[in-house]
Amino acid sequence: MKTNELREKYLAFFEGKGHRRVASDVLVPTWDPSVLFTPAGMNQFKDHFLGKVKLEFTRATTAQKCLRTGDIDNVGRTAYHHTFFEMLGNFSFGDYFKREAILWAWEFLTDKNWLGLDPARLSVTVYHDDDEAADIWADQVKLPTSRIIREGESENFWPASAPSLGPDGVCGPCSEIYYHPPGGAQSVEIWNLVFTQFNRVGDPPDNLRPLPSKNIDTGMGLERTAATLQGVPTNYHIDILMPIVEAAAEVCGVEYDYASDTGRRLRRITDHVRACTFAVHENVYPGPNKEKYVVKRLLRRAVLDGHQLGLREPFLCKLVDKVAEMMAPAYPELKETVKRVSGVIEKEEANFFGTIDAGLNRIERVFDDMRRENRTTVDGGAAAELYQTFGVPPELFEGLAAEHNLAFDWPGYQAAMDEHGLASGGEQHAVMGAKGPIDSIKTAVHRTEFVGYDQTECEATVVGIIAGAPPHDQLCDQMDEVGHEQAVRVILDRTPFYGESGGQVGDTGQIESKDFLFEVIDTQKDGELTVHSGHLKRGVLVGGSTVVARIDAPRRDAIRRAHSATHLLHYALRKRLGDHAQQQGSKVDADWLRFDFSHQSPVSELELASIAKDVAARVSDEAPVAWETLPLVEARKLGAMMLFGEKYPDPVRMVSMGAGPDKVFSRELCGGVHLDNTADVAEFALVSEEGVAAGTRRIVALTGPRAADYLRETEAAAEQAAERLGVPVADLADGVKRLLARQRALKKAITSGGTPAEAAPLAGDPEATLKLLDPAGMRAALAEAARALSIGHAGVVERIDGLHAEVAALEQQLAQRDQAGPLTADALLEHAQVVDGVTVVVVETPGAPANLMRQLIDAVRQKTQPCAVLLAAADGDKVVLVAGVSRDLEKRGVAAGKWIGPVASVVGGGGGGRPDMAQAGGKHPEKLPEALETARRVISEMLG
């Protein structure tokens, strides 16, 4: 039986038993802080099991994509371990229990209309005191007692060892089903039936309390069961994985041999590239923390396998298309992102290949040192240095150490990373259980009705008051402390307040009755509850009160402008940059938005100007904005934008922009609040564009009055800057570049003794007529000038004024030099002495500023080595000293800072710096001759 057929048969079987077929949850559930990746099928149903949501169905079945790294070292080595895998599951939320779960499992496995496995090859395990499950297997399934094995809580309880070790919360015994292949091969666990029937409270004994509603949570490994049905030796030989293994062998230029080390590496490459393809598809790119670090770690493990097979350039990226092809029947969306996913993986591979040889050589030196010193544990600090310098993940280092029978110092590694603020995020696993008073309200109320799409105020009832911060927060019947410092949380049965979600910030406003006034400063969502945080301003806040909930309408309007503008911006980005430019995250506040999107390179000013014009054009079109709730499949057919990695409810809310079906230019699934017409955005201004992660760019923009103010300020700054330079606004960047060139030429002339003929003075008519540019053109001109200056927009005019002043000072300095004679490296070397083969220059340079002294020292070091140079100058009643030594003297222990210290003390000062360059000051210029003599004596002593 093919794998895709097995997946469909399972779902169809349980649909026939009254289960709702529910789509796979996303691989990276960003709304669930308890996990980095979805670890099991039950994860998306945690609130269903805990009774915290209003149930629309009591039975569900899924094929869930999962990612775990707990057994990562076994991947490729054993027949059945993966990081990415699919879990088939059927679930009951207070509906059926053990009897149905067991009988249906047996029917699906053995009935010839379904899997048709030989009953004689199946055995089960049960929890040691679960007589109920054992009796069902023996009396109703008729399974011989010799094939019913009782095991303890470490093997047959979920979570494992929960009765003794915890954690507190819902738990229960389980029953595992094993298949025994012909020929005496190792038995395979293919299905685990979890009977969630207890709430663990405290320590044993008598700490397992029966739940009022008993639940079923099962998990069947798709790949394991497919391997069983197809009669192949490992999961990697099934029909959807073996083609990827073979493609990996072809790309790596080797033959696949199941029993060899090469075979193990190819299986691990297959697993890791499949896992990373799914993760990157959901916009989780390799990075230093949390789920991004897991992706980086998986990719680098696979790259190391390729490296040890002889590869020296990216190869995993060439397998993405094959992964998408094999997984397309169940996940067709993978094909839409092959190019983007391949590009991200290729970039990470190239980065690691660039450092891997140096890293491996360094690791071998560490091992050599350990052998010489008879040490058996890899130093954690050394591992941290390798990660920071060469990007070698500590898990790889640990694996290589294990091959040499060496241990790894994880606490030392973590301490070293913490010291540098670089601790990587480890994978977490979900545990179900009560979290606090908010969960009590969830259980009782389930949800808050949101009426804020078309109302700014409504009548409501207070259903919960929570005071204090977790873990010390508690439910209150009333609250009478006016002026309290810590925010109080209030839950209503219905509300116009939007709880922060989808990037849109929460509403603010007031909750009021005749007895009290409560100011809402923030609104959040917790599951299906809306939580209003704020402060009591008068009266007594009482649970059960009838109130009027009223949002800050002007602020809501500003948020609506910004949120609708994100849809316009998304449309414009995809139009100008390509369909890959999809949203990766956003934040929407009052007339302010931040929008992250997928793109591998910086967006040019010309492209940004075009994007801003596209948005402005849609605003001018006065296009209607409409929304409707419809089934997910219909929204997909209409072409609604669906963000990869985002989980959508069914039905969904679709927001459309444009008049009529033929003129709609934007369709997105979105639960946020929006304008009725794009014209109400009023103004749109792009503020900045920057990279925030590999393959991710960020745009910050303004709308409404804030955008209008920003555009006026931008235009004024551009005009002022152009006026300062005597150029049209369109030539602003060229003017800045000429000014910078003049500055550099003057500096070079002063240090070299030449003249700045190559940098002519700035030309241009101070009364030049400013070229007329639209706002986008003004911003582009100012941005280009800012980039040339390596500063932000706001500082352009001030920086130009500073450059003008610096150029004037340099010109004056050049004139003084021409009067007093040249001050150049060659001139300084005329005063040199040779001490023990080292050229020593100790010279007074009257009138020279510290930056010029440093330039002169650099010039001397370029002309001769080894050398030591100390320059001094009096500036009024102050003394400036600068010393520098060549790199080869550093190796002899000669440091500029140690040299300059005694010299500075002579003139009543002090200072310091790097070993190669140091600066000091003093307040006794009359002692400068004595200081110079001290400098000559000290350097002679340092040189021996």
N, C-alpha and C positions, 0 to 999 in steps of 0.2 A: 504494500500500500504506500502510495506516494505521500510525502509529508504534508503537502497542501490538502490532499484528500483527507488525511487524518484530522487536521485542524478543523475542516468543515464538518466532518462527521461528528466530532465531539460537540461542536456548537449546535448542530442540528438535533442531536440526540437530546440534549438538555432543553432546547427549545420545545421539543415534543413533550417534555416533562413539566411544562409550564414556566420555564425560566425566561427572563428577559435577556436577549443577547445584547451585551453592552460592549462598546468599542474599547480597544486597548487604551489604557491611560498612557499619557506621554512617558517617555523614558526618564525625563528630568522634571519632576513635579515641583516647580519653583515655589508653589504656594504651601508646600509641606516642609517646614524647617527640620523635621525629625529625620529626613533622609536626603541624601544627595541624588540618588537614582532610585527608581521604582524597584524594590527588591522582591516583590511577590504580587500575585493577583489580588490579594485582599487589601492592598494598600489604598486603592481608591475608594474602598467601602468601609474605612475605619469608622466614620461617623454613623454609617448604617448599622454596624455591629453594636455601637455604643448607644444607639437610640437617640442620636442628636439631630437627626434630620427627619422630616416628614416623609415617610416611605411611599413612593409611587409604585413600588413592586417589592415583593418579599423573597423573590428568587431571581438569581442572576447567573449568567455564564459568560466567560471571557476567554480570549486568547491574549495574554498580557506579555508584552515585551519587558524584560527585566535585565538588570545589570548588577552583578555582585563581584567584589574582588577579594572576598574572604579566603577563597581557595585558589588564588591566582597562581601559586606555585605548582599546583597540580594541572593547570591548563596545558594541554598538549602532551603531558606525561601519561595521564590516565585516559581511559576510554570515554569517560562521560562528563568531565568537568569543563565548564565554560565560564567566561565572564558575562557575555551576552547570551541570553537564551529566552525561549518562549515558554510560559507557564499556562497550561490549560486549567481552568478552574470552574467549579460550580459552587454557589453560595446560597445559604438560607439565612434570612434575617428574622428569627423567631417563628419560622414556618415549620418545615420538616426537620427531622433530627437523625439519629444514628441509623434507624432501620432503613429509611429511604436512601440515605447516603450510601450505605453498604450494598443494598440490593441493586441500586442503579449502577454503582461502580462495577459490580460483578456482571450485570447484564451487558453493559457496554463492552467490557473486556472479552466476554466469552460468547455472546450471541453471534451467530454466523452472519446476521444482517449488519453487524457493526464491526468489531475487530476480529472476532472468531478465534481468540487464543485458546489453546488447549488448557482446560481447567486443571489438569494434572500438573501443569508446569507453574502454577501459581501458589504462593503461600502468603501469609499475612503475619503481622505483629500487632499486638495490642498492649495497652498500658497494664502493668502487673495486677492492678485491682479493678480493672474495668470489665467486670463480669457481664455487663449488659452487651458490650460490643462482642465479647468472646462468644456469648450465647447466640447472638444473631448470626455470626459466621458459622457456628457449629450446627444450630438447629434449623435455620432458615436457608442459608446458602448450602448447607450440607458439606461443609469443608471438614475433612478429617482433623481431629484435634492435634495430630502430629504435625500439621501444617499451620497451626495457630500458636505462635510463640509469644510469650508474655515477657515484656522488657520494662526496665525502670524509667524513671523520669528523664534521664539524660538522653534516652533514645526515643521514647514514646510519649512525650508531653510537649506542648507548645505554649510559651517559649520553653526551650530545653531547660530542665532542672528548675522550672518556675516554683514548684511547691516548696523546695528547700531554699533556693537562692534568690527567688524573685525574678523580675520586678513585680510589684503590686499591680493589679489590674486584671482585665479579663484574660482567661487562659483555659486550657482544657487538655484532656488526653487525646491521643491520635492513634490511628491505625494505618500502618503502611502495607502496601501491596508490592510483592516481589515477583519477578518473572525469572524462571530458571531455564536458560537456553539448553538445547541439546548438546551432547558431547561433554558435559561436565564443566562448561564454562562458568565463570563467576556470575552469580545471580545479580539482578538489576532491580533497584527500587524504582518503580515507575509511577506510583501514585501515593499520595499521603492525604488521608482523611482526618481533618482536625475537628474535634467535637468541642466547641467553645461553650462550656457550661458552668464555669466558675468565675468568681471574682476573688483574686488573692488579696488578703488584707493581713499584713503583719507576718510574724514568724510562726512556724509550725509548733505544735500541732493545731488542728482545727482552724487553719487559716484559709481554707478553700470554701467559700460561701456560694451556694447555688445561685445562678442568675435567674431572674424572673422569666427572661426569654432566652432560649437556647438557640445557638447558631451553628451553621456548618460552613467550614472554609476548607476547600480541597485544592490540591495542586498536582497536576500530572505534567511531567516534563515532556514537552513536544518532541525534542530531539532524541531523548532516551527511548520513548515509545516508538518513534519512527525507526530507530536502529533495531529495536526488538522485532518489529513487523517486517523489516526489510532483511533481517538475518545477516547484518553486517557487523564486523568486530568492534567498531566504535561509532560514536555519534558523528564523527568527521567523515564517515563513509556513506552517510545518507545522501539522498538525491539532491538536496538543496545546499549541502556543504562540500561534497567531494569535488564538484566543478570549481569551487573557489580554491580548494587545496591544489588541484591540478593547475589552475591559472597561476597560483603562487609559485609552484615548481617551475613553470615555464618562464615567468618573469625573473626568477632567481637563477635560471640556467642549470637546474639540478633535476635529478630523477627522484620521484617520491618513493621512499622505501619505508613502509609502515614501522618496522622494528628498529630503524636506525636513528641516530641523533638528528640527522637531516629531516627525517619524517616528523620527529617531535617539534623541530623548529618550524616546519611548514604548517603543522596543525596550530601552533601558537600564533603564527602570523595570520592564519585564517580567522581564528577567533578574535584576535585583537583588531584586525582591520574591519571586521563586521561590527564589533562593538563601537569603534570610533566612527564608522560611517553613520550609524544611527545617531550617535551623540552629536557629531558635527552637523548633521542634517537638522537637528533641533537647536542649532546655533550655540552649542557648547564647544568653544574652541580651546585648544591647549593653553594652559596658563598656570600660574603659581599656586592657586588656592582651590580648595574644595573640589567640586566636580570637574573643573577645568584641569586641575592637577591630575586627577584620575585619567583623563584623556591623554594628557602629556605623558604620563607614566606608561600607559598601554602602548602608545605610539613608539616611545623610545625603547621599550622592551622588544617590540617587533623589529625596529630598526637594528638593534643590537644583534638579533637573530640573523637578519639579512647581512649585516657586516661580517658575522662569523661564517656566513656562507660565501663570502668573497665580494659582496656588493659594496660599492663606494659612492653611489648616487641614489636619489629617491626612487623607490620601487613600489611602496605601498599604494601610492596615489594611482598606480596603474590597475589596481585591483578593485577600486571603488565601483566601476561600471559593472563588473561581474557580480559584486555583492548586490547592487541594485537590481540586476537582472534576475538573480536567484530568489530574491525576497519580494519581487514585484507583485506576484499574485496576491499576497496579503497586505503589502505596503507599497502600492503603486506610486505614492508621493515621493519615494526615494529617487525615482528616475528624474524628477524635476530639478534636483539639486546636485546631480553628479558632478557637474563642472565646478561648482562652488566648493563642494566637499573635497574633491580631488585637489583643488588649489590650496585649501587650508592644510591638508595633510602633507602635500608636497613641500610647502614652506617650512613646516615643523621638521620634516625629514631633513631638508637641506641644512637647517640650523644645527641639528644634532650631528649630521655627517661632518659638518665643519669643525666640530670639536671632539668627536668621538675618539680619534686616534690619539690625540694628546691626552684625553682623559684616561683611556685604557693604559697608555704608557705610564701615566702618573700612578694609576692603581697598582700596576706591576711593581713600581718602585716602592710603594707602600708595603706590598707583600714581601718584597726582598728585605726591606728594613725590619719587618716583623720577624722574619725567619732568623736574621742575624741577631736580633735582640731576644729571641725566644718568647715573643709575645703571641697570644692566641686570640686576642680580641681587637678588631679594627677600631681605631680611635674615632669617636663620633665627630670630633672637631675637624679631623682630616676629611671625613665624608662630607661634612657641611661645606667645607672649602671647595671640594670637588664639584658639588652641586652648583655652588654659586659661580665658579670659574668656568667649568666645562659642561654644566647642565646634566651631569650624570645623576639620575635619581638614586636615592639611597637604597631603594629596593634592588636596583641592578647591582649596586656595589655589594649588598648583602648576598645576592645570589652568586656573584663571582667569588666572594669570600667563602661561601659554603662549599664551593668546588675545591677550595684549598683547605677545607676542614677548619675554617676560622670563624669565630663568632663576631657579632656586630654590636657596637655600643649604641643602642637606640636612645637611651636617656641622654648620653653625651651629644648625640647628633641633634636631638630636639632642643637641648639647652643652647647649643651653638646657633641654631636657626632662630630661636626666640630672641637671643641677644641682638641679632641683626634685623628683627622684625620680619623674618621670612618664613615663619612656620607654615608648612603646607597643610591643607585641610585633609583630614582622613575621612574615609567613608563612614557614614552612620547607618544605623538600622532602625527600623520603626518598632516601637513598642506601643501597644494600645493601652489606654488607661486614663483615668480622670486627671485633668490638669489643674482644676481649681474651680472657683465659683462660677465662672463663665460657662463651664460645662454643665453645671447644675441647671442654669437657665436654658441652655440648649436642649437639655433633656425634657424640660417642662414646656418650653415655648416653641422650640424647633427653628423658627424663622421670624424675621421682621419683614413686614410687607413694605416694599419701596414704592412710593407714589410720586417720587421727585421728577419723573420725566415731564410731567405736565402740571405739577403743583409746587409752589414755593412754601406753602404752609398747609398744615392739616391738624385735625383733632386726633389725639392718640391717648394711650394709657401707659403709665409707667409700669413695666413688668419686672424690672430688676434695677437695683442700685448696688454698685460695688465700690468699696472704699479701700485704699491702700494699694501697694504695689506687690506683684508676685514676688516671692511665694507667700507673702503675709497678707494678701488681699482677702476680703471677706464680704459676704452678702450683708446688706443692711435693710432694715424695714423703713428707716427714715434717716435723713441727714439734716442737721440743723446748725452746722458750723459755718457761718458766713465768714469769708476771707480765708478759708483753709488754703494751705500752700500746695499740697499734692492734689493733682487732678482726680476727680471722681468720675466713674463710668456709669452711664445711665442707658438702659435698654428700653425701647418702646415697642408696642405691638405693631405700629406702622409709623413711617417717617418719610419726610421729603428730603432728608439729609442723605447725600451720596457718601457711602463709605469708601475710603481710598482703595482703589483697585484698578487694574488695567493701566497703571501709570498716572491716573487722575487723582489729585489730592482730595482729601475729604472736605466736606462742607463745614462752614462755621455758622453760628447764628444763636438762636435762643430757644429754650424750652420754658414755657410760662404757664402758670395758672393763677387763680386769684390769691393763692397762698404763698407762691414763691416765684423767683426768677432764676433760671440756671443758664449761664453763658456757655455755649458750646465752642471750644477752641479747636477741636479736631474730631473727625469721624472716621472710624475704621470698620472693617468687616472682619468677623470671626466666623468662618463657615457661612451660614445663612442668616446670622444675626448682624445687626448694625449697632455699633457701640459708639455712643456719644460721650466724649471726654470733655470735662470742663469744670467750672467753679460756680458754687452757689452764691448769688449776689444779694438775695434777700429772702426772708421767710424760712419755711421748713419744707424740704423735699421729702415727699411721702410716697412709698410704693403703692400702686393702685390708683394714683391720682389721674384725673382726666386733665389733659394739658393741650396747649397749642404749640406745635413744633414749627418754628419759623426759621428759614435759612437766610443768610446774608445774600440777598438777591443781586446787588451790584457785583459782589465778588463771584457769585455763580455765573453771571453773564460774562465776566472776564475769563473764567475757566472755560466756558462754552466756546468763546472765541479761539482760545489757544487749542482746545481739543479738536475742533473742526479744522483748524489750520494744520494740525498734524496729519490729518487725512489728505489735505491738499498737498502738503510737503511730500508725503509718501508717494502720491500720484506723480508729482514732478520729478522726484528722484528716480523712480522706475522709468519714466519717460526719457530722461536725459542720460542715466547711467546704465540702464538695463534692468531686466526683471530680477536679477540677483540682489538688487539693492532693497532688501526687505528689512522691515523693522526687527530690531533685536531687543529693543527696550525703549521706554519713554517715560518722561515725567511731565505732567501738565499742571500748571499752576495759573494764578491770575495773570493773564496776558503775557505769560512766559511759558516756553516749552523747551524741552531737551529731547532730542530724537536720535537714538542709536540705530545704525543700519549696517548691513553687510556690504563691504566694499574693500578691496585689497590695497588701494592707493589713495593718497590725498586727492580731494576734489579741487580742481583748479579754480582760480578766480573767475575765469570765463564761464566754466560750468556752473559755479555758484550764482553768477549773475543771471544765467539762463534759467536756473531753477527758481530764483526769486521772481523773475518775470513771469514764469508759468503760474506760480501761485497768485501773483497779482492779477494776471489775466482771468483766472477762475473767480477771483473775488469780484472783479469788474463785470463778469458775466451774470452776476446776480442769480447763480444757479440755486434751485431749491434743494434743501436737505431733508430727506425723509427717512423714516425707519419703520421696520415691520418685524414681527416675530413669525418665523416660518420654520419648517423642518430643516434639519441640517443638510439633508440630501438635496433639497430644492435650492438652498443657498449655494451649494457647491455647483449645481447645474447652471445657476445664473452667473457664475464666475466670481463669486464673492472672494475677496482676498482672505486667505487663511494663513496665519503665521505658523511656520514650522515650530513644533515643540509646544504649541499652545493647545490646551484641551478645551473644547467648546461643549456647552450643554446642548441638549436636543429637546425642544426646538431652540433656535438661536435668534438673537436680535441682529438684524442686518441694517447698516446705515448706508444709504445711497446718496450720491451727490450728482445732480444733473437733471435736466428736464426731459421726461419721456424715456422709454426704454432704449431708444437709439442714441440718446444724448447723455446717458449716465456715464461718467468718466471714473467714478470711484464707488466701489462696493466693498465694505469691510464689515466683518463681524465684530461688534463692539457694544459693550454695555454702558459706555459713558454717556454724558449729557452733551448735546450738540445744539448748534444754531438751527434756525429754520431756513436760513438763506446764507449763501457764502458771502454776500455783500456785507453782512453784519460783522465779518472779520475786520472790516474797515481798512486797517493798515497791516502790513506784514513786513518784518525786517529781519534778515539774517544777521546774526551777531558774530558767530564764530563757527569754524569747522576744524576738527582735530581728530587724531586717532586716539582711541581709548584701549584698544587691545588688538591682537593680531587679527586682521581682516574685519575690524569693526571701526567705523567712523562715527563721530558725534557732531550734530548740528544743534546750536542753541539759537533760538529765534524769539521775537517779540510780536505781539499783536495789539490792535486797538490803540489806545492813547499812548501806551508805553512805546510801541513801535513808532508812532508819529514823533514822539520826543526824541527817540534815538536817531531817527532819520535826520531830523533838524540838527542835532548835535554833530552827526557824521558830516553833513554838508558843510556846517560851519568850520569844523576841524580841517576838512579837506581844503577849503578855501583859504583858511589861515595858513596852513602848511605851504600851499602853493604860493601864496603871497610872500611868505618868508623867503622862499627860494627864487621868486621872480619867474615862475613858470606857469603855464596853464595847468589846471587840475589834472587833465589827462596825462600830462608829462611829469606828474608828481614823483613817481618812482624813479624816473631818470634823473630828476633833480637831486633826489636823496643820494643816488648812487654816485653822482658827480661830486657831491659834498663829501661823501665818505672817501672817494678816490683822492680828493684834495688833502684830506686829513692824513691818509696813509702816505701819500707822496711827501708831505712835509716831515712826517716822522722819519721816513727813510732818509731824506736829505740831511736831517740833523744828525742821525747816527752814522751815516756813511761819509759825510763831508761833501756830498754833491749838492746839486741844486734841483729844485722840484720842477724842472721844465716839463717833465712828462705829465704833470697834473696842472693844467691851466686853471686860472681862477674861474669861478663860476660865471657863466655868461647868462644873459637873459635880461629882458626888459622888466624892471620892477613894476611897471604899470601894465604888464601883459594882460590882455583881456582873457578872462577865464572861459574855457570852452564849456558849453552847456552840456551837462551830463544828467541822465536820469538818476534817481536815488541809488539804484543798483550799481550804476557806473561810478557814482561818487564813492560808494562803499568799496568797490573793487579797487579804485585808485588809492584810497586811503589804506586798504588792506595790503596792497602791494608795497606801498611805502613802509608800512609797519613791519612787513616781513623782511625787507631790506635792512631795517634797523634792528631786527630781532626783538621787537617789543610789541605790546598790544596797541590797539587803535588809540586809546585814550592818551598815550604818552608821546604821540608823534610830534606835535607842535613843540612841546617842551624839549624833546630830544633834539629837534632841529636847532632850536635856540642854543642848546648846550653845545652842539657841534660847531655852530658859528662861533661861539665864544672860544672853543678849543682851537679852532683853526686860526682865529685872530691871535691867540696866545702863542701858537706854534710859529706863526709868521713873525711875531715880535722876537721870539727866541732865536729864530733863524737869522734875523737881522743882527741881534746881539752877537751871535756866533761869528758872523762874517766880520764884525768889528774886532772881536777878541781873538780870532784865529780859529781854525777847525777843531772840533772836539769829536774825534773819530777813533775807531779801534786801532788804526795804524798809529795815530798820535799817542794813544795810551801805551802802546807797545814800545814806543821809544823810551819809556821810563821803566821798562821791565828789568827784573833781576832773575837770575836762574839760581834756584836753591834745590840741591839734590835732584837735578834734572827737571825741576818744575818751574815753569814760567810764572813769576809772581809780579803782579802789578798792584801797587798801592799809590793812589794818586788823588789829589784834590781836584774836583771839577767844579769850579765856581759857577753858581747860578743854575746848575743842572738839577732838574726835579728828579724825584725818585724813579719815575717810570722811564726817564731817559737813561738814568744810570743802569737800570736793569737791561735795557736794550743794548747799551754799550758793552755790558758784561757778556751778554749773549753773543755779540759780534766778535769779541775777543776769543771766546770759547770756540767759535767756528773757525777762527784763524789758526789757533794753536792749542795743543793739548799734550801733556797735562798742564793745567794752569789754575791759578788762584788769583782772584781780582777783588780788591776792596776799594770803593770810591767814596769820597766824602765831599760834602758841600755845606757851606754856611748859608742859612736863609734867615737874615735878620738876626734875632737872638736865639735861633734854633740851629741844630746840626742834623743833617740827614746822612746816614751811613747805609751803604748797600754792599753786600759781599756775595761772591759766587765762586764755586769750585766746579771743575769738570767731573764727569761721572767716574772716571777712573780713580780720582782722589777719594771719592766717597767709599770705594772698596778698601782703601787704605785706612779708613776710619777718620778721614779729615772731613769735618762738617762745617758748612758756612755759619750755622748758628753758634757753634762752639767758638768759632774764630771771632765773630763780631761782638760777642758778649763782653770780654775784657776791654775791647776798644771803646764800646759805648760807655762803660763805667768811667772811663777817663773824662768824658765830656758830660758826665752827670746824667746818663740816661740808660736805656735798656731796649731790648727787642728780641726778635727771633724769627724763625721761619723754617723752610724745608732744608734738608741736608745740602741741597745743591744751590739754594738761594735764600738769603736772609736779609732783613732790613731792621735798622735800629735808629734811634734818635737821641738827641741830647740837648742840653740847655747852656753849654759853655763853649761858644765858638772860639773863644780865645785859646782854648786848650787843644785846638784841632791839630797843630804840629806834633804835640806830645802824643795824641791819639794815633796819628799815622805811624810814628815810631813804634808805638806799642803793637800796631797791626803787623809791622814787619817782623818784630821780635816773636810774636805769638805764632805766626805762620811758620817761621823757621823752626820753632820748637815742635810744632805739630808734625812737621815733615821729618823731624829727627835729626 
